[in-house]
Amino acid sequence: MPGDVSHRKLRGGIVGGGQGSFIGAIHRVAAELDGQAEVIAGAMSTDPQRAQASAAAWYLKRSYNSYTEMAEAESQLADGIDFVMVATPNHVHFPVAKTFLEHGIHVICDKPMTFSLAEAKQLVVLVERSKLIFALTHNYTGYPAVRHARHLVRSNAIGEIRKVLVEYLQDWLMEPLEKTGSKQAAWRTDPTRSGIAGSIGDIGTHGENLLQFVTELKITALCADLTTFIEGRLLDDDANLLLRLANGGKGILTCSQIAAGEENGLSIRVYGSKAGLAWYQQEPNTLLFKPHGQPQQILRTGQGYMSNDAKLATRTPAGHPEGFYEAFATIYKLALADMRHIAMGEKPVGGYPTIYDGLRGMQFIVKAVESAQKGAVWVDIDG
């Protein structure tokens, strides 16, 4: 990390996320929201003209035509970047992350972490060897209410977890948008760029990560039914899974990108031996707590009774929505803090999705596809 970090903002770069991408701008806002970092460089497209135009629109100090050129140059500059944001289609995640890690630059990467499980395993080795920060933007774990849900589980307010239900429902791929010039639809439905899975990789991994974040229970086995409803589409656009959890509890995970009328309908419900809880992303400030034999409680972010974990992720007074950008920014806030810790010779604190969550997500994808291809049979998840 170039120079002393105690009296300056961390310097960030971005690969991908150029014109036509929605996630690139979200990464930038999230990185800069808490005043801890500034995005100054980018290789924002493989098309040189688009890369330059995208960088100019963001007023970046430096623009590059390739991520390899960027990693080499930035690692040599006195004011070079401290971290890189990977906002590309899945098939580029691994080579980009590998290149920057090898140049001593921290990485914050979109999910799913890699194109294949083999790449994910290689990346774990690289991160462990480098001792650099690798954060994965499973941003839904950044919501204050989600962090309070985990607190309730940790404090045994729920009791022993028996059943978990996770949904992530969208309708944006109800039509074959990949055939109409939609850049976002095209790469997500292309197995050469997305990987072996469609909806299960794109949004199912968010459900998988949210379940394991809140409950702190690993999924040990699954039975998956993956479907492609749109004729001619090469990857799944709907998925339904039964899950077995490490403590003997059971789970149900469903995700779909052809669910008519749904926007980004992510939710989680957890039922234990003492109480239940429910959180719906489209009402992110609210967490429902349901103690057995007592009235349901409506818990709201920004209130004094919320846990310290929730308070640390809360930026506005009660009643002001803590939204998608803020949740995304929580991941950056925690990862950037750890970059400072490392630079000062201190141990990282964590609290955000890491390389191991990314590996777990890739194992989940592979096993879901394997189960479906074998006729929706039970398969174990290693690790």
C-alpha positions as CSV (number, residue, x, y, z in Angstrom):
1,M,0.0,0.0,0.0
2,P,1.7,3.2,-1.2
3,G,2.6,5.7,1.6
4,D,1.2,6.4,5.0
5,V,-2.5,5.8,5.3
6,S,-3.2,7.4,8.6
7,H,-3.8,10.9,7.2
8,R,-5.3,10.3,3.8
9,K,-8.1,8.7,1.9
10,L,-7.4,5.3,0.4
11,R,-7.1,5.3,-3.4
12,G,-9.3,3.0,-5.4
13,G,-9.4,1.8,-9.0
14,I,-12.1,0.0,-10.9
15,V,-12.0,-2.7,-13.6
16,G,-15.2,-2.8,-15.6
17,G,-18.3,-0.8,-14.6
18,G,-18.1,1.5,-17.6
19,Q,-20.9,2.9,-19.8
20,G,-23.9,0.5,-19.9
21,S,-23.2,-0.9,-16.5
22,F,-25.3,-0.1,-13.4
23,I,-23.1,-1.8,-10.8
24,G,-19.9,0.2,-11.5
25,A,-21.5,3.5,-10.3
26,I,-22.8,1.7,-7.2
27,H,-19.3,0.5,-6.4
28,R,-18.0,4.0,-6.7
29,V,-20.7,5.5,-4.5
30,A,-20.3,2.8,-1.9
31,A,-16.5,3.2,-1.8
32,E,-16.7,7.0,-1.3
33,L,-19.8,7.3,0.8
34,D,-18.1,7.4,4.2
35,G,-15.3,9.6,3.1
36,Q,-12.6,6.9,3.5
37,A,-11.7,6.5,-0.1
38,E,-11.5,8.1,-3.5
39,V,-11.8,6.3,-6.9
40,I,-9.0,7.7,-9.1
41,A,-8.2,5.2,-11.8
42,G,-9.9,2.7,-14.0
43,A,-9.8,0.2,-16.8
44,M,-13.5,0.5,-17.4
45,S,-14.0,-1.3,-20.7
46,T,-12.1,-3.6,-23.1
47,D,-13.1,-1.0,-25.8
48,P,-10.5,1.8,-25.6
49,Q,-13.0,4.5,-26.6
50,R,-15.6,3.4,-24.1
51,A,-12.9,3.1,-21.4
52,Q,-11.7,6.6,-22.0
53,A,-15.2,8.0,-22.2
54,S,-16.3,6.2,-19.0
55,A,-13.3,7.5,-17.1
56,A,-13.8,11.0,-18.3
57,A,-17.4,10.9,-17.2
58,W,-16.2,10.0,-13.7
59,Y,-13.4,12.6,-13.8
60,L,-10.8,9.9,-13.0
61,K,-7.2,10.9,-12.8
62,R,-6.0,8.0,-14.8
63,S,-7.5,5.7,-17.4
64,Y,-6.1,2.5,-18.9
65,N,-7.0,0.3,-21.8
66,S,-6.4,-3.0,-19.9
67,Y,-6.4,-4.2,-16.4
68,T,-2.9,-5.6,-16.8
69,E,-1.6,-2.2,-17.8
70,M,-3.4,-0.7,-14.9
71,A,-2.0,-3.1,-12.3
72,E,1.5,-2.7,-13.5
73,A,1.4,1.1,-13.7
74,E,-0.5,1.7,-10.4
75,S,1.8,-0.6,-8.4
76,Q,4.7,1.5,-9.4
77,L,3.3,5.0,-8.7
78,A,3.9,6.9,-5.5
79,D,0.2,7.8,-5.5
80,G,-1.0,4.4,-6.9
81,I,-4.2,2.8,-5.9
82,D,-4.5,0.8,-2.6
83,F,-7.4,-1.3,-3.8
84,V,-9.3,-2.3,-7.0
85,M,-13.0,-2.9,-7.5
86,V,-13.8,-5.8,-9.9
87,A,-17.1,-5.0,-11.6
88,T,-16.8,-7.2,-14.7
89,P,-18.8,-10.2,-16.0
90,N,-18.0,-13.4,-14.0
91,H,-15.5,-14.9,-16.5
92,V,-13.0,-12.0,-15.9
93,H,-13.2,-11.9,-12.1
94,F,-10.4,-14.4,-11.5
95,P,-7.7,-13.0,-13.9
96,V,-8.3,-9.5,-12.7
97,A,-8.2,-10.4,-9.0
98,K,-5.1,-12.5,-9.5
99,T,-3.3,-9.8,-11.4
100,F,-3.9,-7.1,-8.8
101,L,-3.1,-9.4,-5.8
102,E,0.2,-10.3,-7.5
103,H,0.9,-6.6,-7.6
104,G,0.2,-6.1,-3.9
105,I,-3.2,-4.4,-4.4
106,H,-6.3,-5.2,-2.2
107,V,-9.4,-6.5,-4.1
108,I,-13.1,-5.9,-3.7
109,C,-15.0,-8.1,-6.1
110,D,-18.5,-8.7,-7.3
111,K,-20.2,-12.0,-6.8
112,P,-20.2,-14.8,-7.7
113,M,-16.5,-14.7,-7.0
114,T,-15.2,-16.6,-10.0
115,F,-16.2,-18.3,-13.2
116,S,-15.5,-21.8,-11.9
117,L,-14.8,-23.6,-8.7
118,A,-11.3,-24.4,-9.7
119,E,-10.6,-20.7,-10.1
120,A,-12.1,-20.0,-6.7
121,K,-9.8,-22.6,-5.1
122,Q,-6.8,-21.0,-6.8
123,L,-7.9,-17.5,-5.6
124,V,-8.1,-18.7,-2.0
125,V,-4.4,-19.8,-2.2
126,L,-3.4,-16.4,-3.7
127,V,-5.2,-14.4,-1.1
128,E,-3.8,-16.5,1.8
129,R,-0.3,-16.1,0.3
130,S,-0.6,-12.4,-0.3
131,K,-2.1,-11.6,3.1
132,L,-4.1,-8.8,1.4
133,I,-7.8,-8.0,1.9
134,F,-10.3,-9.7,-0.4
135,A,-13.9,-8.6,0.1
136,L,-16.9,-9.9,-1.8
137,T,-19.9,-7.6,-2.3
138,H,-22.7,-9.6,-0.9
139,N,-24.0,-6.2,0.0
140,Y,-27.3,-7.4,1.6
141,T,-25.3,-8.4,4.7
142,G,-24.6,-4.7,5.1
143,Y,-28.2,-3.7,6.1
144,P,-28.5,-2.8,9.8
145,A,-31.6,-4.9,10.2
146,V,-29.8,-8.0,8.8
147,R,-27.0,-7.4,11.2
148,H,-29.4,-7.2,14.1
149,A,-31.0,-10.5,12.8
150,R,-27.6,-12.1,13.2
151,H,-27.3,-10.6,16.7
152,L,-30.6,-12.2,17.7
153,V,-29.4,-15.6,16.5
154,R,-26.0,-15.2,18.3
155,S,-27.7,-14.1,21.5
156,N,-29.9,-17.2,21.5
157,A,-33.1,-15.1,21.3
158,I,-34.3,-17.4,18.4
159,G,-33.2,-20.6,20.1
160,E,-32.1,-23.6,18.1
161,I,-32.7,-22.9,14.4
162,R,-35.2,-25.4,12.9
163,K,-36.2,-23.9,9.6
164,V,-35.1,-21.1,7.3
165,L,-36.8,-19.8,4.1
166,V,-35.0,-17.5,1.7
167,E,-36.5,-16.0,-1.5
168,Y,-35.0,-13.8,-4.2
169,L,-37.6,-13.1,-6.9
170,Q,-37.3,-10.9,-10.0
171,D,-39.1,-10.7,-13.3
172,W,-36.7,-8.8,-15.5
173,L,-35.8,-11.9,-17.6
174,M,-39.4,-12.9,-18.4
175,E,-38.7,-12.0,-22.0
176,P,-35.5,-13.1,-24.0
177,L,-33.8,-9.7,-23.5
178,E,-30.5,-11.3,-24.3
179,K,-31.7,-11.4,-28.0
180,T,-32.6,-7.7,-28.0
181,G,-29.2,-6.1,-27.4
182,S,-29.4,-5.9,-23.6
183,K,-25.8,-6.0,-22.4
184,Q,-26.8,-7.0,-18.8
185,A,-29.0,-9.9,-20.0
186,A,-26.6,-11.0,-22.7
187,W,-23.7,-11.9,-20.4
188,R,-25.8,-13.2,-17.5
189,T,-27.4,-15.8,-19.8
190,D,-24.2,-16.7,-21.7
191,P,-22.4,-19.8,-20.2
192,T,-19.1,-18.6,-21.6
193,R,-19.2,-15.4,-19.5
194,S,-21.6,-16.2,-16.6
195,G,-20.5,-19.8,-15.9
196,I,-22.5,-23.0,-15.4
197,A,-25.5,-21.2,-13.7
198,G,-27.9,-18.4,-14.5
199,S,-30.3,-17.3,-11.8
200,I,-28.8,-19.6,-9.2
201,G,-25.4,-17.9,-9.6
202,D,-26.7,-14.4,-10.1
203,I,-29.2,-14.1,-7.3
204,G,-29.3,-17.5,-5.7
205,T,-25.9,-17.0,-4.2
206,H,-27.2,-13.9,-2.5
207,G,-29.8,-16.0,-0.8
208,E,-27.2,-18.7,0.1
209,N,-24.9,-16.0,1.6
210,L,-27.7,-14.2,3.5
211,L,-28.8,-17.5,5.0
212,Q,-25.4,-18.4,6.2
213,F,-24.6,-14.9,7.4
214,V,-27.7,-14.6,9.6
215,T,-27.8,-18.1,11.0
216,E,-24.0,-18.7,11.0
217,L,-24.9,-22.3,9.9
218,K,-23.3,-23.9,6.8
219,I,-25.5,-25.6,4.2
220,T,-24.2,-29.2,4.3
221,A,-26.4,-30.7,1.6
222,L,-29.0,-29.6,-1.0
223,C,-31.5,-30.9,-3.5
224,A,-32.0,-28.6,-6.4
225,D,-34.6,-28.3,-9.2
226,L,-33.3,-25.8,-11.8
227,T,-35.5,-24.7,-14.8
228,T,-35.1,-22.7,-17.9
229,F,-38.5,-21.4,-18.9
230,I,-37.5,-19.1,-21.8
231,E,-37.1,-21.1,-25.0
232,G,-33.6,-21.0,-26.3
233,R,-32.0,-19.6,-23.1
234,L,-28.9,-21.5,-22.2
235,L,-28.9,-21.2,-18.4
236,D,-31.5,-21.5,-15.6
237,D,-33.9,-18.7,-15.0
238,D,-35.7,-20.3,-12.0
239,A,-34.5,-22.5,-9.1
240,N,-36.0,-24.3,-6.1
241,L,-33.8,-25.9,-3.5
242,L,-34.2,-28.0,-0.3
243,L,-31.4,-27.5,2.1
244,R,-29.9,-29.3,5.1
245,L,-28.1,-27.2,7.7
246,A,-25.1,-28.1,9.9
247,N,-27.2,-28.2,13.1
248,G,-29.8,-30.5,11.6
249,G,-32.2,-27.7,10.7
250,K,-33.9,-27.5,7.3
251,G,-34.0,-24.8,4.7
252,I,-35.8,-23.8,1.5
253,L,-34.3,-21.4,-1.0
254,T,-36.1,-20.2,-4.1
255,C,-34.9,-17.7,-6.7
256,S,-36.3,-16.7,-10.0
257,Q,-35.9,-14.1,-12.7
258,I,-39.2,-14.9,-14.4
259,A,-41.5,-14.3,-11.5
260,A,-44.1,-11.8,-12.9
261,G,-44.5,-8.6,-11.0
262,E,-41.5,-9.1,-8.8
263,E,-38.7,-6.5,-8.6
264,N,-35.9,-7.5,-6.2
265,G,-37.9,-9.5,-3.8
266,L,-35.2,-10.7,-1.4
267,S,-36.4,-12.0,2.0
268,I,-35.3,-14.3,4.8
269,R,-37.4,-16.0,7.5
270,V,-35.8,-17.9,10.4
271,Y,-37.7,-20.1,12.8
272,G,-36.1,-21.4,16.0
273,S,-37.2,-23.2,19.2
274,K,-37.9,-19.9,20.9
275,A,-38.9,-17.4,18.2
276,G,-38.9,-16.5,14.6
277,L,-37.7,-13.5,12.6
278,A,-38.4,-12.1,9.1
279,W,-36.7,-9.5,7.0
280,Y,-37.8,-8.2,3.6
281,Q,-35.4,-6.2,1.5
282,Q,-38.1,-3.9,0.0
283,E,-38.8,-2.8,3.6
284,P,-35.2,-2.8,4.7
285,N,-35.5,-0.7,7.9
286,T,-37.9,-3.3,9.5
287,L,-37.1,-6.6,11.2
288,L,-40.0,-8.7,12.5
289,F,-39.3,-10.6,15.7
290,K,-41.8,-13.3,16.7
291,P,-41.3,-14.8,20.2
292,H,-43.4,-17.9,20.8
293,G,-46.6,-17.2,22.7
294,Q,-46.1,-13.4,22.7
295,P,-47.0,-10.5,20.4
296,Q,-44.9,-10.0,17.3
297,Q,-42.4,-7.1,17.6
298,I,-41.6,-4.6,14.9
299,L,-38.0,-3.6,15.3
300,R,-36.8,-0.6,13.4
301,T,-33.3,0.6,12.5
302,G,-32.0,3.7,14.2
303,Q,-33.6,2.9,17.5
304,G,-31.7,2.6,20.8
305,Y,-32.7,-1.0,21.3
306,M,-30.9,-2.2,18.2
307,S,-27.6,-4.1,18.6
308,N,-24.2,-2.5,18.3
309,D,-23.7,-4.4,15.0
310,A,-26.8,-2.7,13.6
311,K,-25.8,0.7,15.0
312,L,-22.4,0.6,13.4
313,A,-24.1,0.1,10.0
314,T,-26.7,2.8,10.6
315,R,-26.0,6.3,9.1
316,T,-29.3,8.1,9.4
317,P,-31.8,8.8,12.2
318,A,-34.7,6.4,12.7
319,G,-37.4,6.7,10.0
320,H,-34.9,7.6,7.2
321,P,-34.4,4.5,5.0
322,E,-31.1,2.7,5.1
323,G,-31.0,1.6,1.5
324,F,-29.1,-0.4,-1.1
325,Y,-26.3,2.1,-1.4
326,E,-25.7,2.3,2.3
327,A,-25.7,-1.5,2.7
328,F,-23.2,-1.7,-0.1
329,A,-21.1,1.0,1.5
330,T,-21.0,-1.0,4.8
331,I,-19.1,-3.7,3.1
332,Y,-16.6,-1.1,1.8
333,K,-16.4,0.7,5.2
334,L,-15.4,-2.5,6.9
335,A,-13.0,-3.7,4.2
336,L,-11.3,-0.3,3.9
337,A,-10.9,-0.3,7.7
338,D,-9.1,-3.6,7.5
339,M,-6.8,-2.3,4.8
340,R,-5.8,0.4,7.2
341,H,-5.3,-2.1,10.0
342,I,-2.9,-4.2,7.8
343,A,-1.0,-1.1,6.6
344,M,-0.4,-0.2,10.3
345,G,0.7,-3.8,11.2
346,E,-2.6,-4.6,12.9
347,K,-4.8,-7.7,12.6
348,P,-7.9,-7.3,10.3
349,V,-11.2,-7.2,12.1
350,G,-13.5,-8.6,9.4
351,G,-17.3,-8.5,9.5
352,Y,-17.8,-8.6,5.7
353,P,-17.9,-11.4,3.1
354,T,-14.4,-12.7,2.3
355,I,-12.6,-15.1,0.0
356,Y,-14.1,-18.0,2.0
357,D,-17.6,-16.8,1.5
358,G,-16.8,-16.6,-2.2
359,L,-15.5,-20.2,-2.2
360,R,-18.6,-21.4,-0.4
361,G,-20.8,-19.6,-3.0
362,M,-19.0,-21.4,-5.8
363,Q,-19.4,-24.7,-4.1
364,F,-23.1,-24.0,-3.7
365,I,-23.5,-23.2,-7.4
366,V,-21.6,-26.4,-8.5
367,K,-23.6,-28.6,-6.2
368,A,-26.9,-27.0,-7.2
369,V,-26.2,-27.7,-10.9
370,E,-24.9,-31.2,-10.1
371,S,-28.1,-32.0,-8.2
372,A,-30.4,-30.7,-10.9
373,Q,-28.5,-32.5,-13.7
374,K,-28.8,-35.8,-11.7
375,G,-32.6,-35.4,-11.5
376,A,-32.9,-33.2,-8.3
377,V,-31.1,-35.6,-6.0
378,W,-29.5,-34.8,-2.6
379,V,-25.8,-33.9,-2.8
380,D,-23.4,-33.0,-0.1
381,I,-21.4,-29.7,0.0
382,D,-17.8,-30.2,1.1
383,G,-16.2,-28.1,3.7
